[in-house]
């Protein structure tokens, strides 16, 4: 198993601390090379900007993306607990 660099974990934590939850998910998806999930995050952000707030449908979509990213990360990284804590 690989170990995710602590600088990336810190970037995820910073995004989360700054209320950029979709961005935090996108950071992890990018690092893992999951373009489909990165694109989904970008779509969620675009819709969020258009609507002016996070609708329940967007929150539901973000939760789906988040679950998928976490499942993938848990299988890839030995320091998954640190990654999870960053969110």
DSSP file (Angstrom, degrees, kcal/mol; ACC not computed):
  #  RESIDUE AA STRUCTURE BP1 BP2  ACC     N-H-->O    O-->H-N    N-H-->O    O-->H-N    TCO  KAPPA ALPHA  PHI   PSI    X-CA   Y-CA   Z-CA
    1    1 A X              0   0    0      0, 0.0    76,-0.2     0, 0.0     2,-0.1   0.000 360.0 360.0 360.0 147.3    0.0    0.0    0.0
    2    2 A X  B     -a   77   0A   0     74,-1.9    76,-3.2    76,-0.0     2,-0.5  -0.429 360.0-130.9 -87.3 165.6    1.1    3.5   -0.7
    3    3 A X        -     0   0    0     74,-0.2     2,-0.3    75,-0.2    74,-0.1  -0.984  20.4-127.7-117.9 128.7    1.2    6.4    1.8
    4    4 A X        -     0   0    0     -2,-0.5     5,-0.1     1,-0.1    79,-0.0  -0.603  34.8-103.6 -77.0 133.1   -0.4    9.7    0.8
    5    5 A X    >>  -     0   0    0     -2,-0.3     4,-1.8     1,-0.1     3,-0.7  -0.238  21.0-130.8 -55.6 136.9    2.0   12.7    1.3
    6    6 A X  H 3> S+     0   0    0      1,-0.2     4,-2.7     2,-0.2     5,-0.2   0.782 105.8  63.8 -64.7 -26.4    1.2   14.7    4.4
    7    7 A X  H 3> S+     0   0    0      2,-0.2     4,-1.8     1,-0.2    -1,-0.2   0.886 104.9  46.1 -63.7 -36.9    1.3   17.9    2.3
    8    8 A X  H <> S+     0   0    0     -3,-0.7     4,-2.3     2,-0.2    -2,-0.2   0.903 111.1  51.4 -71.3 -41.1   -1.7   16.7    0.3
    9    9 A X  H  X S+     0   0    0     -4,-1.8     4,-2.3     1,-0.2    -2,-0.2   0.910 110.4  49.9 -60.3 -41.3   -3.5   15.7    3.5
   10   10 A X  H  X S+     0   0    0     -4,-2.7     4,-2.6     2,-0.2    -1,-0.2   0.871 108.1  52.8 -65.0 -36.7   -2.8   19.2    4.9
   11   11 A X  H  X S+     0   0    0     -4,-1.8     4,-2.3     2,-0.2    -2,-0.2   0.892 109.4  49.3 -65.4 -39.0   -4.2   20.7    1.7
   12   12 A X  H  X S+     0   0    0     -4,-2.3     4,-2.4     2,-0.2    -2,-0.2   0.925 111.9  48.4 -63.2 -45.0   -7.4   18.6    2.1
   13   13 A X  H  X S+     0   0    0     -4,-2.3     4,-2.8     2,-0.2    -2,-0.2   0.900 110.9  50.6 -63.0 -41.2   -7.6   19.8    5.7
   14   14 A X  H  X S+     0   0    0     -4,-2.6     4,-1.6     2,-0.2    -1,-0.2   0.920 110.2  49.3 -62.6 -44.2   -7.1   23.4    4.7
   15   15 A X  H  <>S+     0   0    0     -4,-2.3     5,-3.1     1,-0.2    -2,-0.2   0.926 113.2  47.2 -61.2 -44.0   -9.8   23.2    2.0
   16   16 A X  H ><5S+     0   0    0     -4,-2.4     3,-1.8     1,-0.2    -2,-0.2   0.922 109.6  52.8 -62.9 -44.4  -12.2   21.6    4.6
   17   17 A X  H 3<5S+     0   0    0     -4,-2.8    -1,-0.2     1,-0.3    -2,-0.2   0.787 108.3  52.1 -62.1 -27.1  -11.3   24.3    7.2
   18   18 A X  T 3<5S-     0   0    0     -4,-1.6    -1,-0.3    -3,-0.2    -2,-0.2   0.152 121.3-107.7 -96.3  18.4  -12.2   27.0    4.6
   19   19 A X  T < 5S+     0   0    0     -3,-1.8     2,-0.5     1,-0.2    -3,-0.2   0.778  81.2 130.9  63.1  29.9  -15.6   25.4    3.9
   20   20 A X     >< +     0   0    0     -5,-3.1     4,-2.1     1,-0.2     5,-0.2  -0.538  19.2 153.7-107.5  63.0  -14.4   24.1    0.5
   21   21 A X  H  > S+     0   0    0     -2,-0.5     4,-1.9     1,-0.2    -1,-0.2   0.878  70.7  48.8 -64.7 -41.6  -15.7   20.6    1.0
   22   22 A X  H  > S+     0   0    0      1,-0.2     4,-2.3    -3,-0.2    -1,-0.2   0.899 111.1  52.2 -65.5 -38.6  -16.2   19.8   -2.7
   23   23 A X  H  > S+     0   0    0      2,-0.2     4,-2.2     1,-0.2    -2,-0.2   0.870 105.8  54.2 -63.5 -37.5  -12.7   21.1   -3.4
   24   24 A X  H  X S+     0   0    0     -4,-2.1     4,-1.6     2,-0.2    -1,-0.2   0.910 109.7  47.2 -63.0 -41.8  -11.2   18.8   -0.6
   25   25 A X  H  X S+     0   0    0     -4,-1.9     4,-2.4     1,-0.2    -2,-0.2   0.910 110.6  52.9 -64.2 -42.0  -12.9   15.8   -2.3
   26   26 A X  H  X S+     0   0    0     -4,-2.3     4,-2.8     1,-0.2    -2,-0.2   0.869 103.5  57.2 -63.2 -37.8  -11.5   16.9   -5.7
   27   27 A X  H  X S+     0   0    0     -4,-2.2     4,-2.2     1,-0.2    -1,-0.2   0.946 110.7  42.9 -57.8 -48.7   -8.0   17.2   -4.3
   28   28 A X  H  X S+     0   0    0     -4,-1.6     4,-1.8     1,-0.2    -2,-0.2   0.907 113.4  51.6 -66.2 -41.5   -8.0   13.6   -3.2
   29   29 A X  H  X>S+     0   0    0     -4,-2.4     5,-2.6     1,-0.2     4,-0.5   0.901 110.2  50.1 -61.6 -40.6   -9.7   12.4   -6.5
   30   30 A X  H ><5S+     0   0    0     -4,-2.8     3,-1.2     1,-0.2    -2,-0.2   0.926 108.6  51.4 -63.3 -45.3   -7.0   14.2   -8.5
   31   31 A X  H 3<5S+     0   0    0     -4,-2.2    -1,-0.2     1,-0.3    -2,-0.2   0.860 111.1  48.4 -60.9 -35.3   -4.2   12.7   -6.6
   32   32 A X  H 3<5S-     0   0    0     -4,-1.8    -1,-0.3    -5,-0.2    -2,-0.2   0.546 114.1-119.6 -83.1  -6.8   -5.7    9.2   -7.1
   33   33 A X  T <<5 +     0   0    0     -3,-1.2     2,-1.4    -4,-0.5    -3,-0.2   0.741  60.9 149.5  77.0  23.4   -6.1   10.0  -10.9
   34   34 A X     >< +     0   0    0     -5,-2.6     4,-2.0     1,-0.2     3,-0.3  -0.668  16.4 174.3 -93.3  84.5   -9.9    9.6  -10.8
   35   35 A X  H  > S+     0   0    0     -2,-1.4     4,-2.8     1,-0.2     5,-0.2   0.839  73.7  59.2 -60.6 -37.1  -10.9   12.0  -13.6
   36   36 A X  H  > S+     0   0    0      1,-0.2     4,-1.9     2,-0.2    -1,-0.2   0.912 109.0  43.7 -61.5 -42.4  -14.5   11.1  -13.5
   37   37 A X  H  > S+     0   0    0     -3,-0.3     4,-2.3     2,-0.2    -1,-0.2   0.855 111.9  53.5 -73.7 -33.4  -14.8   12.0   -9.8
   38   38 A X  H  X S+     0   0    0     -4,-2.0     4,-2.3     2,-0.2    -2,-0.2   0.939 110.1  48.3 -61.8 -46.0  -12.8   15.2  -10.4
   39   39 A X  H  X S+     0   0    0     -4,-2.8     4,-2.3     1,-0.2    -2,-0.2   0.890 109.5  52.5 -62.0 -39.3  -15.2   16.2  -13.2
   40   40 A X  H  X S+     0   0    0     -4,-1.9     4,-2.4     2,-0.2    -1,-0.2   0.909 109.0  50.0 -63.4 -41.8  -18.2   15.4  -11.0
   41   41 A X  H  X S+     0   0    0     -4,-2.3     4,-2.5     2,-0.2    -2,-0.2   0.907 110.0  50.5 -61.6 -42.1  -16.8   17.7   -8.3
   42   42 A X  H  X S+     0   0    0     -4,-2.3     4,-2.4     2,-0.2    -2,-0.2   0.902 110.0  50.3 -63.5 -40.6  -16.3   20.5  -10.8
   43   43 A X  H  X S+     0   0    0     -4,-2.3     4,-2.6     2,-0.2     5,-0.2   0.915 109.7  50.7 -62.7 -43.5  -19.9   20.1  -12.0
   44   44 A X  H  X S+     0   0    0     -4,-2.4     4,-2.5     1,-0.2    -2,-0.2   0.923 110.8  49.3 -60.2 -44.5  -21.1   20.3   -8.4
   45   45 A X  H  X S+     0   0    0     -4,-2.5     4,-2.4     2,-0.2    -2,-0.2   0.901 110.7  50.1 -62.2 -41.2  -19.1   23.5   -7.9
   46   46 A X  H  X S+     0   0    0     -4,-2.4     4,-2.4     2,-0.2    -2,-0.2   0.928 112.7  45.9 -63.4 -44.7  -20.5   25.0  -11.1
   47   47 A X  H  X S+     0   0    0     -4,-2.6     4,-2.9     2,-0.2     6,-0.3   0.885 110.7  54.1 -64.6 -38.5  -24.1   24.2  -10.1
   48   48 A X  H  X>S+     0   0    0     -4,-2.5     4,-2.0    -5,-0.2     5,-0.5   0.923 110.3  46.5 -60.6 -45.4  -23.4   25.6   -6.6
   49   49 A X  H  <5S+     0   0    0     -4,-2.4    -2,-0.2     2,-0.2    -1,-0.2   0.911 113.7  48.5 -63.5 -42.5  -22.2   28.8   -8.1
   50   50 A X  H  <5S+     0   0    0     -4,-2.4    -2,-0.2     1,-0.2    -1,-0.2   0.917 116.7  41.1 -64.2 -44.5  -25.2   29.0  -10.4
   51   51 A X  H  <5S-     0   0    0     -4,-2.9    -1,-0.2     2,-0.2    -2,-0.2   0.770 101.8-132.5 -76.2 -25.9  -27.7   28.3   -7.7
   52   52 A X  T  <5S+     0   0    0     -4,-2.0     2,-0.3    -5,-0.3    -3,-0.2   0.453  80.3  40.5  85.5  -0.4  -25.9   30.5   -5.1
   53   53 A X  S   <S-     0   0    0     -5,-0.5     2,-0.9    -6,-0.3    -2,-0.2  -0.970  96.8 -86.0-164.5 167.9  -26.2   27.8   -2.5
   54   54 A X        -     0   0    0     -2,-0.3    -6,-0.1    -3,-0.1     2,-0.0  -0.752  45.2-153.2 -86.2 110.1  -25.8   24.1   -2.0
   55   55 A X     >  -     0   0    0     -2,-0.9     4,-2.5     1,-0.1     5,-0.2  -0.323  28.5-107.3 -74.0 164.7  -29.1   22.5   -2.8
   56   56 A X  H  > S+     0   0    0      1,-0.2     4,-2.6     2,-0.2     5,-0.2   0.888 121.8  54.5 -61.2 -38.5  -30.1   19.2   -1.3
   57   57 A X  H  > S+     0   0    0      2,-0.2     4,-2.4     1,-0.2    -1,-0.2   0.905 109.1  47.6 -61.9 -40.9  -29.6   17.5   -4.6
   58   58 A X  H  > S+     0   0    0      2,-0.2     4,-2.9     1,-0.2    -2,-0.2   0.898 111.1  50.8 -67.2 -39.7  -26.1   18.9   -4.8
   59   59 A X  H  X S+     0   0    0     -4,-2.5     4,-2.3     2,-0.2    -2,-0.2   0.909 110.4  49.9 -61.9 -41.3  -25.4   17.8   -1.2
   60   60 A X  H  X S+     0   0    0     -4,-2.6     4,-1.8     2,-0.2    -2,-0.2   0.920 112.0  47.7 -62.6 -44.1  -26.6   14.3   -2.1
   61   61 A X  H  X S+     0   0    0     -4,-2.4     4,-2.4     1,-0.2    -2,-0.2   0.921 110.8  51.3 -62.8 -43.9  -24.4   14.2   -5.2
   62   62 A X  H  X S+     0   0    0     -4,-2.9     4,-2.9     1,-0.2    -1,-0.2   0.887 107.3  53.4 -62.5 -38.0  -21.4   15.4   -3.2
   63   63 A X  H  X S+     0   0    0     -4,-2.3     4,-2.4     2,-0.2    -1,-0.2   0.886 108.3  50.4 -63.4 -37.7  -22.0   12.7   -0.6
   64   64 A X  H  X S+     0   0    0     -4,-1.8     4,-2.2     2,-0.2    -2,-0.2   0.929 112.7  45.8 -64.5 -45.0  -22.0   10.1   -3.3
   65   65 A X  H  X S+     0   0    0     -4,-2.4     4,-2.7     1,-0.2     5,-0.2   0.919 111.9  52.7 -62.5 -43.7  -18.7   11.4   -4.7
   66   66 A X  H  X S+     0   0    0     -4,-2.9     4,-2.6     1,-0.2     5,-0.2   0.924 109.0  48.8 -59.5 -45.9  -17.3   11.6   -1.2
   67   67 A X  H  X S+     0   0    0     -4,-2.4     4,-2.5     1,-0.2    -1,-0.2   0.924 112.0  49.1 -60.2 -44.2  -18.2    8.0   -0.5
   68   68 A X  H  X S+     0   0    0     -4,-2.2     4,-2.1     1,-0.2    -2,-0.2   0.908 112.2  48.2 -63.0 -42.3  -16.6    6.9   -3.8
   69   69 A X  H  X S+     0   0    0     -4,-2.7     4,-2.8     1,-0.2    -1,-0.2   0.917 112.7  48.4 -64.3 -43.3  -13.4    8.8   -3.1
   70   70 A X  H  X S+     0   0    0     -4,-2.6     4,-2.6    -5,-0.2    -2,-0.2   0.887 109.2  52.1 -67.6 -38.3  -13.1    7.4    0.4
   71   71 A X  H  X S+     0   0    0     -4,-2.5     4,-1.3    -5,-0.2    -1,-0.2   0.935 113.5  44.9 -61.2 -45.2  -13.7    3.8   -0.7
   72   72 A X  H  X S+     0   0    0     -4,-2.1     4,-0.9     1,-0.2     3,-0.3   0.931 114.2  48.5 -64.6 -45.4  -10.9    4.2   -3.3
   73   73 A X  H >X S+     0   0    0     -4,-2.8     4,-2.7     1,-0.2     3,-0.7   0.881 106.0  57.4 -63.5 -38.8   -8.6    5.9   -0.9
   74   74 A X  H 3< S+     0   0    0     -4,-2.6    -1,-0.2     1,-0.3    -2,-0.2   0.856 109.2  46.4 -61.9 -34.1   -9.1    3.3    1.8
   75   75 A X  H 3< S+     0   0    0     -4,-1.3    -1,-0.3    -3,-0.3    -2,-0.2   0.654 119.7  39.7 -80.3 -16.0   -8.0    0.6   -0.6
   76   76 A X  H << S+     0   0    0     -4,-0.9   -74,-1.9    -3,-0.7     2,-0.5   0.797 105.6  58.9-101.7 -34.9   -4.9    2.6   -1.8
   77   77 A X  B ><  -a    2   0A   0     -4,-2.7     3,-1.0   -76,-0.2   -74,-0.2  -0.850  52.7-157.5-116.0 131.8   -3.4    4.3    1.2
   78   78 A X  T 3  S+     0   0    0    -76,-3.2     3,-0.3    -2,-0.5   -75,-0.2   0.744  99.4  55.5 -71.1 -23.4   -2.0    2.9    4.4
   79   79 A X  T >>  +     0   0    0    -77,-0.4     4,-1.7     1,-0.2     3,-0.8  -0.117  66.9 131.1-100.3  36.5   -2.5    6.3    6.2
   80   80 A X  H <>  +     0   0    0     -3,-1.0     4,-3.2     1,-0.2     5,-0.2   0.853  65.3  62.4 -57.2 -36.3   -6.2    6.4    5.3
   81   81 A X  H 3> S+     0   0    0     -3,-0.3     4,-2.0     1,-0.2    -1,-0.2   0.879 104.2  48.5 -59.9 -36.6   -7.2    7.3    8.9
   82   82 A X  H <> S+     0   0    0     -3,-0.8     4,-1.2     2,-0.2    -1,-0.2   0.894 111.7  49.9 -67.4 -40.3   -5.1   10.5    8.5
   83   83 A X  H >X S+     0   0    0     -4,-1.7     3,-0.7     1,-0.2     4,-0.6   0.945 110.7  49.0 -62.0 -48.7   -6.9   11.2    5.2
   84   84 A X  H >< S+     0   0    0     -4,-3.2     3,-1.2     1,-0.3    -2,-0.2   0.895 107.7  54.9 -58.7 -42.0  -10.3   10.7    6.8
   85   85 A X  H 3< S+     0   0    0     -4,-2.0    -1,-0.3     1,-0.3    -2,-0.2   0.769  97.4  65.4 -64.4 -26.1   -9.4   12.9    9.7
   86   86 A X  H <<        0   0    0     -4,-1.2    -1,-0.3    -3,-0.7   -70,-0.2   0.742 360.0 360.0 -69.3 -22.2   -8.5   15.8    7.3
   87   87 A X    <<        0   0    0     -3,-1.2    -1,-0.3    -4,-0.6    -2,-0.2   0.454 360.0 360.0 -84.7 360.0  -12.2   15.9    6.2
